[in-house]
């Protein structure tokens, strides 16, 4: 059986981020992300006990703004 090296594995892009990842990806603070979610300007989904922000929703916010 062939041994696969982890370092050569293909990275699969995330389709959703937790708050820390969304903060890093967008440059926005956690409190700003939470406020935008509460205002209905940023979509988030609850999966089990986790709240995730879809990548597409975050990209839309950054490119179109939160008008």
Secondary structure, DSSP 8 states (H G I E B T S, - for coil): -----GGG------SEE-HHHHHHHH---HHHHHHHHHTTSS--EEETTEEEEEHHHHHHHHHH---
